[in-house]
Every structure is written in structure tokens, then in C-alpha cells.
Amino acid sequence: MRVYSGERLPSGKALVTVSRDGAIEQLLPDRSQRIRNHSPDGFQWGYGGSGPAQLALALLLDATNDEDLAQDWYQTFKWAHVATWKVEWSITDADIRQWLADEQFADLRTGERHEKHRTEDATEAR
């Protein structure tokens, strides 16, 4: 299991770590920025901007290792979780995957295909 944690340092910098099998390392935005570079300055949380979008994409990408799935859901995940986090937070990869399963099931139940982020991204680009 992976545990993702975030804290704001006294400098104001956002630090995100991931614990994998007892080893803790920093989660960097590089991989997610190669897919979509919302925030050259890195991660943030607690509001709905570009830093939280980058963090949401990075978390979904790391938890699922599925670029398409991460791109399809990161904006919704941002609003559901990342935008609500305070100074410190933590979430597991299992929590993320369960959230995805619940959201996908809700889409199947309503018969709608989830494409919210693509609409939001097109609007941001204008």
C-alpha cells in the first residue's frame, strides 16, 4: 500500500511524499507535467487552481499507473479531494482507487460518460 502525504513547510513550499513498503520518497510533479503541465511551480492544495490540478493528476497517475484514467478523472478528483485539503493531509492509493470505482459506478448507473475534465481543460485554454 502507498500512503501519500502533504504538508506546507515554513517557507510556504508544498511537500508531497509517498510511503511505499516503508520507504518514503518525495512525489515530484515531473511525470504528471509530461502529460499536462498545469503548474510549472509544482503542487498545491486547498483551492481549485493549477497547483491542485497538477497534484490531482500526479496522485491518480501514481495510484493507478494509467495515464488515460488519470486524465479522465483528475479534475473531478481535484474538486472532490485536493481542493478541500488543509495544511496537512494524507490519502492511500486504496482510497484513491475506491473513489475512482465509486465515481465510475455512478457514471454507469446514470448512463453518462464522464468527460468533465476535457471540457474544463478546453475552457482553461481559451
Backbone atoms as SQL, in Angstrom:
CREATE TABLE atoms (id INTEGER PRIMARY KEY, chain TEXT, resi INTEGER, resn TEXT, atom TEXT, x REAL, y REAL, z REAL);
INSERT INTO atoms VALUES
  (1, 'A', 1, 'MET', 'N', 0.838, -1.180, 0.000),
  (2, 'A', 1, 'MET', 'CA', 0.000, 0.000, 0.000),
  (3, 'A', 1, 'MET', 'C', 0.886, 1.248, 0.000),
  (4, 'A', 2, 'ARG', 'N', 0.404, 2.264, -0.681),
  (5, 'A', 2, 'ARG', 'CA', 1.084, 3.553, -0.707),
  (6, 'A', 2, 'ARG', 'C', 0.272, 4.553, 0.114),
  (7, 'A', 3, 'VAL', 'N', 0.984, 5.381, 0.849),
  (8, 'A', 3, 'VAL', 'CA', 0.352, 6.468, 1.593),
  (9, 'A', 3, 'VAL', 'C', 0.958, 7.766, 1.102),
  (10, 'A', 4, 'TYR', 'N', 0.105, 8.628, 0.576),
  (11, 'A', 4, 'TYR', 'CA', 0.524, 9.943, 0.102),
  (12, 'A', 4, 'TYR', 'C', 0.246, 10.952, 1.209),
  (13, 'A', 5, 'SER', 'N', 1.189, 11.860, 1.446),
  (14, 'A', 5, 'SER', 'CA', 1.028, 12.870, 2.486),
  (15, 'A', 5, 'SER', 'C', 1.527, 14.209, 1.964),
  (16, 'A', 6, 'GLY', 'N', 0.885, 15.245, 2.444),
  (17, 'A', 6, 'GLY', 'CA', 1.305, 16.590, 2.072),
  (18, 'A', 6, 'GLY', 'C', 1.387, 17.479, 3.288),
  (19, 'A', 7, 'GLU', 'N', 2.355, 18.369, 3.260),
  (20, 'A', 7, 'GLU', 'CA', 2.487, 19.374, 4.303),
  (21, 'A', 7, 'GLU', 'C', 3.091, 20.631, 3.687),
  (22, 'A', 8, 'ARG', 'N', 2.722, 21.757, 4.278),
  (23, 'A', 8, 'ARG', 'CA', 3.312, 23.024, 3.860),
  (24, 'A', 8, 'ARG', 'C', 4.463, 23.334, 4.807),
  (25, 'A', 9, 'LEU', 'N', 5.621, 23.563, 4.239),
  (26, 'A', 9, 'LEU', 'CA', 6.799, 23.884, 5.024),
  (27, 'A', 9, 'LEU', 'C', 6.725, 25.346, 5.476),
  (28, 'A', 10, 'PRO', 'N', 7.513, 25.737, 6.487),
  (29, 'A', 10, 'PRO', 'CA', 7.505, 27.128, 6.946),
  (30, 'A', 10, 'PRO', 'C', 7.777, 28.134, 5.822),
  (31, 'A', 11, 'SER', 'N', 8.495, 27.700, 4.804),
  (32, 'A', 11, 'SER', 'CA', 8.786, 28.573, 3.657),
  (33, 'A', 11, 'SER', 'C', 7.565, 28.779, 2.762),
  (34, 'A', 12, 'GLY', 'N', 6.504, 27.977, 2.992),
  (35, 'A', 12, 'GLY', 'CA', 5.313, 28.035, 2.150),
  (36, 'A', 12, 'GLY', 'C', 5.329, 26.988, 1.047),
  (37, 'A', 13, 'LYS', 'N', 6.484, 26.360, 0.842),
  (38, 'A', 13, 'LYS', 'CA', 6.603, 25.320, -0.188),
  (39, 'A', 13, 'LYS', 'C', 5.747, 24.108, 0.190),
  (40, 'A', 14, 'ALA', 'N', 5.121, 23.518, -0.796),
  (41, 'A', 14, 'ALA', 'CA', 4.313, 22.316, -0.597),
  (42, 'A', 14, 'ALA', 'C', 5.201, 21.087, -0.780),
  (43, 'A', 15, 'LEU', 'N', 5.196, 20.207, 0.200),
  (44, 'A', 15, 'LEU', 'CA', 5.963, 18.968, 0.142),
  (45, 'A', 15, 'LEU', 'C', 4.988, 17.809, 0.120),
  (46, 'A', 16, 'VAL', 'N', 5.106, 16.962, -0.911),
  (47, 'A', 16, 'VAL', 'CA', 4.265, 15.771, -1.026),
  (48, 'A', 16, 'VAL', 'C', 5.184, 14.566, -1.024),
  (49, 'A', 17, 'THR', 'N', 4.867, 13.614, -0.143),
  (50, 'A', 17, 'THR', 'CA', 5.663, 12.389, -0.060),
  (51, 'A', 17, 'THR', 'C', 4.761, 11.182, -0.287),
  (52, 'A', 18, 'VAL', 'N', 5.405, 10.088, -0.652),
  (53, 'A', 18, 'VAL', 'CA', 4.704, 8.816, -0.789),
  (54, 'A', 18, 'VAL', 'C', 5.506, 7.763, -0.048),
  (55, 'A', 19, 'SER', 'N', 4.816, 7.005, 0.796),
  (56, 'A', 19, 'SER', 'CA', 5.418, 5.905, 1.528),
  (57, 'A', 19, 'SER', 'C', 5.036, 4.618, 0.797),
  (58, 'A', 20, 'ARG', 'N', 6.040, 3.898, 0.322),
  (59, 'A', 20, 'ARG', 'CA', 5.836, 2.630, -0.384),
  (60, 'A', 20, 'ARG', 'C', 6.635, 1.556, 0.343),
  (61, 'A', 21, 'ASP', 'N', 5.956, 0.602, 0.883),
  (62, 'A', 21, 'ASP', 'CA', 6.627, -0.509, 1.578),
  (63, 'A', 21, 'ASP', 'C', 7.632, -0.007, 2.607),
  (64, 'A', 22, 'GLY', 'N', 7.269, 1.027, 3.352),
  (65, 'A', 22, 'GLY', 'CA', 8.127, 1.539, 4.408),
  (66, 'A', 22, 'GLY', 'C', 9.139, 2.585, 3.981),
  (67, 'A', 23, 'ALA', 'N', 9.387, 2.719, 2.699),
  (68, 'A', 23, 'ALA', 'CA', 10.322, 3.731, 2.202),
  (69, 'A', 23, 'ALA', 'C', 9.549, 4.994, 1.838),
  (70, 'A', 24, 'ILE', 'N', 10.057, 6.137, 2.277),
  (71, 'A', 24, 'ILE', 'CA', 9.394, 7.412, 1.994),
  (72, 'A', 24, 'ILE', 'C', 10.224, 8.180, 0.975),
  (73, 'A', 25, 'GLU', 'N', 9.537, 8.653, -0.060),
  (74, 'A', 25, 'GLU', 'CA', 10.214, 9.474, -1.068),
  (75, 'A', 25, 'GLU', 'C', 9.301, 10.634, -1.451),
  (76, 'A', 26, 'GLN', 'N', 9.891, 11.640, -2.022),
  (77, 'A', 26, 'GLN', 'CA', 9.112, 12.794, -2.446),
  (78, 'A', 26, 'GLN', 'C', 8.398, 12.472, -3.757),
  (79, 'A', 27, 'LEU', 'N', 7.119, 12.840, -3.843),
  (80, 'A', 27, 'LEU', 'CA', 6.379, 12.727, -5.098),
  (81, 'A', 27, 'LEU', 'C', 6.612, 14.023, -5.858),
  (82, 'A', 28, 'LEU', 'N', 7.208, 13.910, -7.010),
  (83, 'A', 28, 'LEU', 'CA', 7.545, 15.080, -7.823),
  (84, 'A', 28, 'LEU', 'C', 6.522, 15.244, -8.947),
  (85, 'A', 29, 'PRO', 'N', 6.345, 16.458, -9.445),
  (86, 'A', 29, 'PRO', 'CA', 5.349, 16.694, -10.492),
  (87, 'A', 29, 'PRO', 'C', 5.806, 16.304, -11.899),
  (88, 'A', 30, 'ASP', 'N', 7.073, 15.947, -12.080),
  (89, 'A', 30, 'ASP', 'CA', 7.634, 15.747, -13.426),
  (90, 'A', 30, 'ASP', 'C', 6.815, 14.820, -14.317),
  (91, 'A', 31, 'ARG', 'N', 6.474, 13.644, -13.809),
  (92, 'A', 31, 'ARG', 'CA', 5.746, 12.659, -14.634),
  (93, 'A', 31, 'ARG', 'C', 4.391, 13.216, -15.064),
  (94, 'A', 32, 'SER', 'N', 3.671, 13.825, -14.138),
  (95, 'A', 32, 'SER', 'CA', 2.355, 14.376, -14.493),
  (96, 'A', 32, 'SER', 'C', 2.483, 15.592, -15.404),
  (97, 'A', 33, 'GLN', 'N', 3.554, 16.360, -15.250),
  (98, 'A', 33, 'GLN', 'CA', 3.752, 17.531, -16.117),
  (99, 'A', 33, 'GLN', 'C', 4.024, 17.135, -17.566),
  (100, 'A', 34, 'ARG', 'N', 4.581, 15.953, -17.775),
  (101, 'A', 34, 'ARG', 'CA', 4.788, 15.489, -19.154),
  (102, 'A', 34, 'ARG', 'C', 3.459, 15.187, -19.840),
  (103, 'A', 35, 'ILE', 'N', 2.426, 14.897, -19.063),
  (104, 'A', 35, 'ILE', 'CA', 1.100, 14.630, -19.611),
  (105, 'A', 35, 'ILE', 'C', 0.343, 15.940, -19.811),
  (106, 'A', 36, 'ARG', 'N', 0.352, 16.775, -18.766),
  (107, 'A', 36, 'ARG', 'CA', -0.328, 18.069, -18.810),
  (108, 'A', 36, 'ARG', 'C', 0.350, 18.968, -17.790),
  (109, 'A', 37, 'ASN', 'N', 0.941, 20.047, -18.259),
  (110, 'A', 37, 'ASN', 'CA', 1.688, 20.939, -17.375),
  (111, 'A', 37, 'ASN', 'C', 0.801, 22.096, -16.925),
  (112, 'A', 38, 'HIS', 'N', 0.034, 21.856, -15.882),
  (113, 'A', 38, 'HIS', 'CA', -0.811, 22.902, -15.310),
  (114, 'A', 38, 'HIS', 'C', 0.003, 23.876, -14.482),
  (115, 'A', 39, 'SER', 'N', 1.025, 23.378, -13.789),
  (116, 'A', 39, 'SER', 'CA', 1.719, 24.184, -12.795),
  (117, 'A', 39, 'SER', 'C', 3.221, 23.949, -12.838),
  (118, 'A', 40, 'PRO', 'N', 3.950, 24.798, -13.540),
  (119, 'A', 40, 'PRO', 'CA', 5.411, 24.673, -13.544),
  (120, 'A', 40, 'PRO', 'C', 6.015, 24.833, -12.150),
  (121, 'A', 41, 'ASP', 'N', 5.273, 25.472, -11.247),
  (122, 'A', 41, 'ASP', 'CA', 5.762, 25.674, -9.881),
  (123, 'A', 41, 'ASP', 'C', 5.506, 24.483, -8.973),
  (124, 'A', 42, 'GLY', 'N', 4.809, 23.462, -9.449),
  (125, 'A', 42, 'GLY', 'CA', 4.601, 22.259, -8.653),
  (126, 'A', 42, 'GLY', 'C', 3.221, 22.168, -8.033),
  (127, 'A', 43, 'PHE', 'N', 3.166, 21.446, -6.933),
  (128, 'A', 43, 'PHE', 'CA', 1.900, 21.082, -6.303),
  (129, 'A', 43, 'PHE', 'C', 1.413, 22.131, -5.317),
  (130, 'A', 44, 'GLN', 'N', 0.098, 22.155, -5.155),
  (131, 'A', 44, 'GLN', 'CA', -0.580, 22.906, -4.098),
  (132, 'A', 44, 'GLN', 'C', -1.885, 22.188, -3.804),
  (133, 'A', 45, 'TRP', 'N', -2.594, 22.645, -2.790),
  (134, 'A', 45, 'TRP', 'CA', -3.908, 22.092, -2.438),
  (135, 'A', 45, 'TRP', 'C', -4.667, 23.132, -1.647),
  (136, 'A', 46, 'GLY', 'N', -5.957, 22.857, -1.441),
  (137, 'A', 46, 'GLY', 'CA', -6.777, 23.742, -0.629),
  (138, 'A', 46, 'GLY', 'C', -7.590, 24.752, -1.426),
  (139, 'A', 47, 'TYR', 'N', -7.530, 24.682, -2.732),
  (140, 'A', 47, 'TYR', 'CA', -8.314, 25.540, -3.624),
  (141, 'A', 47, 'TYR', 'C', -8.381, 24.849, -4.979),
  (142, 'A', 48, 'GLY', 'N', -8.996, 25.462, -5.962),
  (143, 'A', 48, 'GLY', 'CA', -9.227, 24.777, -7.230),
  (144, 'A', 48, 'GLY', 'C', -8.354, 25.228, -8.384),
  (145, 'A', 49, 'GLY', 'N', -7.119, 25.613, -8.130),
  (146, 'A', 49, 'GLY', 'CA', -6.262, 26.157, -9.180),
  (147, 'A', 49, 'GLY', 'C', -5.363, 25.157, -9.883),
  (148, 'A', 50, 'SER', 'N', -4.306, 25.702, -10.503),
  (149, 'A', 50, 'SER', 'CA', -3.409, 24.886, -11.323),
  (150, 'A', 50, 'SER', 'C', -2.521, 23.962, -10.487),
  (151, 'A', 51, 'GLY', 'N', -2.024, 24.429, -9.345),
  (152, 'A', 51, 'GLY', 'CA', -1.218, 23.568, -8.467),
  (153, 'A', 51, 'GLY', 'C', -2.000, 22.368, -7.965),
  (154, 'A', 52, 'PRO', 'N', -3.254, 22.567, -7.506),
  (155, 'A', 52, 'PRO', 'CA', -4.073, 21.420, -7.122),
  (156, 'A', 52, 'PRO', 'C', -4.388, 20.489, -8.301),
  (157, 'A', 53, 'ALA', 'N', -4.577, 21.041, -9.486),
  (158, 'A', 53, 'ALA', 'CA', -4.820, 20.186, -10.659),
  (159, 'A', 53, 'ALA', 'C', -3.602, 19.311, -10.925),
  (160, 'A', 54, 'GLN', 'N', -2.392, 19.886, -10.811),
  (161, 'A', 54, 'GLN', 'CA', -1.172, 19.105, -11.032),
  (162, 'A', 54, 'GLN', 'C', -1.049, 18.000, -9.999),
  (163, 'A', 55, 'LEU', 'N', -1.372, 18.305, -8.748),
  (164, 'A', 55, 'LEU', 'CA', -1.308, 17.295, -7.692),
  (165, 'A', 55, 'LEU', 'C', -2.332, 16.193, -7.928),
  (166, 'A', 56, 'ALA', 'N', -3.548, 16.553, -8.280),
  (167, 'A', 56, 'ALA', 'CA', -4.586, 15.541, -8.531),
  (168, 'A', 56, 'ALA', 'C', -4.158, 14.600, -9.651),
  (169, 'A', 57, 'LEU', 'N', -3.615, 15.152, -10.733),
  (170, 'A', 57, 'LEU', 'CA', -3.155, 14.328, -11.851),
  (171, 'A', 57, 'LEU', 'C', -2.021, 13.413, -11.396),
  (172, 'A', 58, 'ALA', 'N', -1.066, 13.947, -10.643),
  (173, 'A', 58, 'ALA', 'CA', 0.071, 13.141, -10.177),
  (174, 'A', 58, 'ALA', 'C', -0.382, 12.011, -9.255),
  (175, 'A', 59, 'LEU', 'N', -1.315, 12.295, -8.354),
  (176, 'A', 59, 'LEU', 'CA', -1.796, 11.254, -7.443),
  (177, 'A', 59, 'LEU', 'C', -2.527, 10.146, -8.185),
  (178, 'A', 60, 'LEU', 'N', -3.416, 10.517, -9.099),
  (179, 'A', 60, 'LEU', 'CA', -4.142, 9.491, -9.855),
  (180, 'A', 60, 'LEU', 'C', -3.193, 8.684, -10.735),
  (181, 'A', 61, 'LEU', 'N', -2.236, 9.353, -11.329),
  (182, 'A', 61, 'LEU', 'CA', -1.263, 8.670, -12.181),
  (183, 'A', 61, 'LEU', 'C', -0.427, 7.685, -11.371),
  (184, 'A', 62, 'ASP', 'N', 0.034, 8.099, -10.202),
  (185, 'A', 62, 'ASP', 'CA', 0.858, 7.224, -9.376),
  (186, 'A', 62, 'ASP', 'C', 0.041, 6.071, -8.792),
  (187, 'A', 63, 'ALA', 'N', -1.177, 6.361, -8.362),
  (188, 'A', 63, 'ALA', 'CA', -2.011, 5.329, -7.722),
  (189, 'A', 63, 'ALA', 'C', -2.525, 4.286, -8.706),
  (190, 'A', 64, 'THR', 'N', -2.724, 4.683, -9.975),
  (191, 'A', 64, 'THR', 'CA', -3.299, 3.751, -10.952),
  (192, 'A', 64, 'THR', 'C', -2.318, 3.314, -12.032),
  (193, 'A', 65, 'ASN', 'N', -1.279, 4.102, -12.266),
  (194, 'A', 65, 'ASN', 'CA', -0.333, 3.883, -13.366),
  (195, 'A', 65, 'ASN', 'C', -1.058, 3.806, -14.715),
  (196, 'A', 66, 'ASP', 'N', -2.132, 4.574, -14.846),
  (197, 'A', 66, 'ASP', 'CA', -2.953, 4.572, -16.057),
  (198, 'A', 66, 'ASP', 'C', -3.155, 6.024, -16.506),
  (199, 'A', 67, 'GLU', 'N', -2.417, 6.428, -17.536),
  (200, 'A', 67, 'GLU', 'CA', -2.460, 7.819, -17.993),
  (201, 'A', 67, 'GLU', 'C', -3.853, 8.241, -18.444),
  (202, 'A', 68, 'ASP', 'N', -4.535, 7.387, -19.203),
  (203, 'A', 68, 'ASP', 'CA', -5.870, 7.747, -19.693),
  (204, 'A', 68, 'ASP', 'C', -6.855, 7.923, -18.543),
  (205, 'A', 69, 'LEU', 'N', -6.844, 6.992, -17.621),
  (206, 'A', 69, 'LEU', 'CA', -7.738, 7.069, -16.468),
  (207, 'A', 69, 'LEU', 'C', -7.432, 8.326, -15.641),
  (208, 'A', 70, 'ALA', 'N', -6.161, 8.582, -15.408),
  (209, 'A', 70, 'ALA', 'CA', -5.769, 9.771, -14.642),
  (210, 'A', 70, 'ALA', 'C', -6.245, 11.041, -15.332),
  (211, 'A', 71, 'GLN', 'N', -6.075, 11.120, -16.653),
  (212, 'A', 71, 'GLN', 'CA', -6.520, 12.306, -17.385),
  (213, 'A', 71, 'GLN', 'C', -8.038, 12.462, -17.377),
  (214, 'A', 72, 'ASP', 'N', -8.738, 11.355, -17.402),
  (215, 'A', 72, 'ASP', 'CA', -10.205, 11.420, -17.418),
  (216, 'A', 72, 'ASP', 'C', -10.804, 11.881, -16.087),
  (217, 'A', 73, 'TRP', 'N', -10.086, 11.686, -14.986),
  (218, 'A', 73, 'TRP', 'CA', -10.702, 11.893, -13.671),
  (219, 'A', 73, 'TRP', 'C', -10.024, 12.913, -12.773),
  (220, 'A', 74, 'TYR', 'N', -8.863, 13.447, -13.151),
  (221, 'A', 74, 'TYR', 'CA', -8.131, 14.263, -12.185),
  (222, 'A', 74, 'TYR', 'C', -8.833, 15.564, -11.816),
  (223, 'A', 75, 'GLN', 'N', -9.560, 16.178, -12.744),
  (224, 'A', 75, 'GLN', 'CA', -10.251, 17.423, -12.381),
  (225, 'A', 75, 'GLN', 'C', -11.368, 17.149, -11.365),
  (226, 'A', 76, 'THR', 'N', -12.086, 16.070, -11.540),
  (227, 'A', 76, 'THR', 'CA', -13.135, 15.707, -10.591),
  (228, 'A', 76, 'THR', 'C', -12.515, 15.373, -9.235),
  (229, 'A', 77, 'PHE', 'N', -11.400, 14.650, -9.248),
  (230, 'A', 77, 'PHE', 'CA', -10.693, 14.327, -8.007),
  (231, 'A', 77, 'PHE', 'C', -10.183, 15.596, -7.327),
  (232, 'A', 78, 'LYS', 'N', -9.709, 16.527, -8.125),
  (233, 'A', 78, 'LYS', 'CA', -9.245, 17.803, -7.565),
  (234, 'A', 78, 'LYS', 'C', -10.358, 18.463, -6.750),
  (235, 'A', 79, 'TRP', 'N', -11.546, 18.584, -7.341),
  (236, 'A', 79, 'TRP', 'CA', -12.654, 19.252, -6.651),
  (237, 'A', 79, 'TRP', 'C', -13.172, 18.437, -5.474),
  (238, 'A', 80, 'ALA', 'N', -13.183, 17.117, -5.604),
  (239, 'A', 80, 'ALA', 'CA', -13.716, 16.259, -4.539),
  (240, 'A', 80, 'ALA', 'C', -12.766, 16.159, -3.344),
  (241, 'A', 81, 'HIS', 'N', -11.464, 16.218, -3.590),
  (242, 'A', 81, 'HIS', 'CA', -10.495, 15.994, -2.513),
  (243, 'A', 81, 'HIS', 'C', -9.466, 17.107, -2.381),
  (244, 'A', 82, 'VAL', 'N', -8.647, 17.288, -3.386),
  (245, 'A', 82, 'VAL', 'CA', -7.477, 18.163, -3.277),
  (246, 'A', 82, 'VAL', 'C', -7.856, 19.601, -2.903),
  (247, 'A', 83, 'ALA', 'N', -8.915, 20.106, -3.480),
  (248, 'A', 83, 'ALA', 'CA', -9.333, 21.481, -3.184),
  (249, 'A', 83, 'ALA', 'C', -9.813, 21.644, -1.741),
  (250, 'A', 84, 'THR', 'N', -10.156, 20.549, -1.072),
  (251, 'A', 84, 'THR', 'CA', -10.688, 20.620, 0.299),
  (252, 'A', 84, 'THR', 'C', -9.616, 20.423, 1.369),
  (253, 'A', 85, 'TRP', 'N', -8.417, 19.993, 0.978),
  (254, 'A', 85, 'TRP', 'CA', -7.378, 19.689, 1.957),
  (255, 'A', 85, 'TRP', 'C', -6.828, 20.954, 2.592),
  (256, 'A', 86, 'LYS', 'N', -6.480, 20.833, 3.863),
  (257, 'A', 86, 'LYS', 'CA', -5.926, 21.944, 4.634),
  (258, 'A', 86, 'LYS', 'C', -4.391, 21.889, 4.605),
  (259, 'A', 87, 'VAL', 'N', -3.753, 22.335, 5.662),
  (260, 'A', 87, 'VAL', 'CA', -2.291, 22.436, 5.703),
  (261, 'A', 87, 'VAL', 'C', -1.629, 21.078, 5.531),
  (262, 'A', 88, 'GLU', 'N', -2.115, 20.051, 6.242),
  (263, 'A', 88, 'GLU', 'CA', -1.562, 18.699, 6.140),
  (264, 'A', 88, 'GLU', 'C', -2.671, 17.730, 5.760),
  (265, 'A', 89, 'TRP', 'N', -2.325, 16.697, 5.011),
  (266, 'A', 89, 'TRP', 'CA', -3.311, 15.705, 4.574),
  (267, 'A', 89, 'TRP', 'C', -2.593, 14.397, 4.291),
  (268, 'A', 90, 'SER', 'N', -3.371, 13.327, 4.186),
  (269, 'A', 90, 'SER', 'CA', -2.853, 12.040, 3.711),
  (270, 'A', 90, 'SER', 'C', -3.996, 11.256, 3.094),
  (271, 'A', 91, 'ILE', 'N', -3.650, 10.412, 2.141),
  (272, 'A', 91, 'ILE', 'CA', -4.610, 9.560, 1.452),
  (273, 'A', 91, 'ILE', 'C', -3.853, 8.341, 0.936),
  (274, 'A', 92, 'THR', 'N', -4.495, 7.194, 0.900),
  (275, 'A', 92, 'THR', 'CA', -3.836, 5.978, 0.409),
  (276, 'A', 92, 'THR', 'C', -4.190, 5.737, -1.057),
  (277, 'A', 93, 'ASP', 'N', -3.379, 4.914, -1.706),
  (278, 'A', 93, 'ASP', 'CA', -3.699, 4.527, -3.075),
  (279, 'A', 93, 'ASP', 'C', -5.003, 3.747, -3.107),
  (280, 'A', 94, 'ALA', 'N', -5.285, 2.975, -2.054),
  (281, 'A', 94, 'ALA', 'CA', -6.550, 2.227, -1.987),
  (282, 'A', 94, 'ALA', 'C', -7.738, 3.191, -1.910),
  (283, 'A', 95, 'ASP', 'N', -7.596, 4.266, -1.141),
  (284, 'A', 95, 'ASP', 'CA', -8.660, 5.280, -1.068),
  (285, 'A', 95, 'ASP', 'C', -8.912, 5.904, -2.440),
  (286, 'A', 96, 'ILE', 'N', -7.843, 6.198, -3.155),
  (287, 'A', 96, 'ILE', 'CA', -7.961, 6.807, -4.486),
  (288, 'A', 96, 'ILE', 'C', -8.652, 5.846, -5.444),
  (289, 'A', 97, 'ARG', 'N', -8.217, 4.595, -5.456),
  (290, 'A', 97, 'ARG', 'CA', -8.827, 3.615, -6.360),
  (291, 'A', 97, 'ARG', 'C', -10.290, 3.351, -5.999),
  (292, 'A', 98, 'GLN', 'N', -10.618, 3.359, -4.705),
  (293, 'A', 98, 'GLN', 'CA', -12.012, 3.175, -4.289),
  (294, 'A', 98, 'GLN', 'C', -12.858, 4.365, -4.744),
  (295, 'A', 99, 'TRP', 'N', -12.323, 5.570, -4.617),
  (296, 'A', 99, 'TRP', 'CA', -13.037, 6.760, -5.085),
  (297, 'A', 99, 'TRP', 'C', -13.308, 6.643, -6.591),
  (298, 'A', 100, 'LEU', 'N', -12.288, 6.231, -7.346),
  (299, 'A', 100, 'LEU', 'CA', -12.459, 6.054, -8.798),
  (300, 'A', 100, 'LEU', 'C', -13.538, 5.021, -9.101),
  (301, 'A', 101, 'ALA', 'N', -13.504, 3.902, -8.418),
  (302, 'A', 101, 'ALA', 'CA', -14.502, 2.849, -8.646),
  (303, 'A', 101, 'ALA', 'C', -15.907, 3.370, -8.350),
  (304, 'A', 102, 'ASP', 'N', -16.054, 4.103, -7.261),
  (305, 'A', 102, 'ASP', 'CA', -17.367, 4.662, -6.900),
  (306, 'A', 102, 'ASP', 'C', -17.847, 5.651, -7.955),
  (307, 'A', 103, 'GLU', 'N', -16.955, 6.509, -8.430),
  (308, 'A', 103, 'GLU', 'CA', -17.329, 7.506, -9.442),
  (309, 'A', 103, 'GLU', 'C', -17.684, 6.834, -10.768),
  (310, 'A', 104, 'GLN', 'N', -16.913, 5.831, -11.159),
  (311, 'A', 104, 'GLN', 'CA', -17.197, 5.128, -12.410),
  (312, 'A', 104, 'GLN', 'C', -18.523, 4.385, -12.317),
  (313, 'A', 105, 'PHE', 'N', -18.809, 3.794, -11.173),
  (314, 'A', 105, 'PHE', 'CA', -20.079, 3.108, -10.983),
  (315, 'A', 105, 'PHE', 'C', -21.238, 4.101, -11.084),
  (316, 'A', 106, 'ALA', 'N', -21.072, 5.275, -10.491),
  (317, 'A', 106, 'ALA', 'CA', -22.119, 6.300, -10.564),
  (318, 'A', 106, 'ALA', 'C', -22.374, 6.696, -12.011),
  (319, 'A', 107, 'ASP', 'N', -21.311, 6.799, -12.828),
  (320, 'A', 107, 'ASP', 'CA', -21.483, 7.116, -14.244),
  (321, 'A', 107, 'ASP', 'C', -22.240, 6.012, -14.970),
  (322, 'A', 108, 'LEU', 'N', -21.909, 4.763, -14.664),
  (323, 'A', 108, 'LEU', 'CA', -22.607, 3.639, -15.298),
  (324, 'A', 108, 'LEU', 'C', -24.077, 3.631, -14.910),
  (325, 'A', 109, 'ARG', 'N', -24.352, 3.921, -13.649),
  (326, 'A', 109, 'ARG', 'CA', -25.722, 3.916, -13.147),
  (327, 'A', 109, 'ARG', 'C', -26.566, 4.992, -13.830),
  (328, 'A', 110, 'THR', 'N', -25.974, 6.159, -14.085),
  (329, 'A', 110, 'THR', 'CA', -26.727, 7.247, -14.711),
  (330, 'A', 110, 'THR', 'C', -26.686, 7.176, -16.231),
  (331, 'A', 111, 'GLY', 'N', -25.811, 6.343, -16.774),
  (332, 'A', 111, 'GLY', 'CA', -25.698, 6.222, -18.225),
  (333, 'A', 111, 'GLY', 'C', -24.915, 7.348, -18.872),
  (334, 'A', 112, 'GLU', 'N', -24.207, 8.134, -18.070),
  (335, 'A', 112, 'GLU', 'CA', -23.416, 9.240, -18.608),
  (336, 'A', 112, 'GLU', 'C', -21.963, 8.823, -18.716),
  (337, 'A', 113, 'ARG', 'N', -21.305, 9.340, -19.740),
  (338, 'A', 113, 'ARG', 'CA', -19.867, 9.114, -19.865),
  (339, 'A', 113, 'ARG', 'C', -19.156, 10.308, -19.256),
  (340, 'A', 114, 'HIS', 'N', -18.200, 10.030, -18.412),
  (341, 'A', 114, 'HIS', 'CA', -17.500, 11.087, -17.699),
  (342, 'A', 114, 'HIS', 'C', -16.472, 11.750, -18.599),
  (343, 'A', 115, 'GLU', 'N', -16.673, 13.006, -18.922),
  (344, 'A', 115, 'GLU', 'CA', -15.700, 13.758, -19.715),
  (345, 'A', 115, 'GLU', 'C', -15.541, 15.168, -19.177),
  (346, 'A', 116, 'LYS', 'N', -15.825, 15.368, -17.905),
  (347, 'A', 116, 'LYS', 'CA', -15.827, 16.698, -17.323),
  (348, 'A', 116, 'LYS', 'C', -14.491, 17.416, -17.501),
  (349, 'A', 117, 'HIS', 'N', -13.376, 16.753, -17.229),
  (350, 'A', 117, 'HIS', 'CA', -12.098, 17.459, -17.264),
  (351, 'A', 117, 'HIS', 'C', -11.759, 17.962, -18.654),
  (352, 'A', 118, 'ARG', 'N', -12.160, 17.221, -19.675),
  (353, 'A', 118, 'ARG', 'CA', -11.816, 17.655, -21.025),
  (354, 'A', 118, 'ARG', 'C', -12.527, 18.953, -21.365),
  (355, 'A', 119, 'THR', 'N', -13.752, 19.119, -20.897),
  (356, 'A', 119, 'THR', 'CA', -14.483, 20.365, -21.094),
  (357, 'A', 119, 'THR', 'C', -13.819, 21.491, -20.324),
  (358, 'A', 120, 'GLU', 'N', -13.435, 21.233, -19.051),
  (359, 'A', 120, 'GLU', 'CA', -12.781, 22.254, -18.248),
  (360, 'A', 120, 'GLU', 'C', -11.447, 22.656, -18.839),
  (361, 'A', 121, 'ASP', 'N', -10.673, 21.686, -19.335),
  (362, 'A', 121, 'ASP', 'CA', -9.382, 22.000, -19.929),
  (363, 'A', 121, 'ASP', 'C', -9.532, 22.834, -21.177),
  (364, 'A', 122, 'ALA', 'N', -10.537, 22.545, -21.983),
  (365, 'A', 122, 'ALA', 'CA', -10.773, 23.326, -23.206),
  (366, 'A', 122, 'ALA', 'C', -11.132, 24.758, -22.831),
  (367, 'A', 123, 'THR', 'N', -11.905, 24.934, -21.768),
  (368, 'A', 123, 'THR', 'CA', -12.275, 26.269, -21.312),
  (369, 'A', 123, 'THR', 'C', -11.063, 27.012, -20.788),
  (370, 'A', 124, 'GLU', 'N', -10.175, 26.328, -20.015),
  (371, 'A', 124, 'GLU', 'CA', -8.980, 26.959, -19.491),
  (372, 'A', 124, 'GLU', 'C', -8.050, 27.430, -20.599),
  (373, 'A', 125, 'ALA', 'N', -8.019, 26.694, -21.721),
  (374, 'A', 125, 'ALA', 'CA', -7.111, 27.021, -22.809),
  (375, 'A', 125, 'ALA', 'C', -7.540, 28.273, -23.577),
  (376, 'A', 126, 'ARG', 'N', -8.796, 28.672, -23.430),
  (377, 'A', 126, 'ARG', 'CA', -9.286, 29.844, -24.181),
  (378, 'A', 126, 'ARG', 'C', -8.863, 31.130, -23.571);
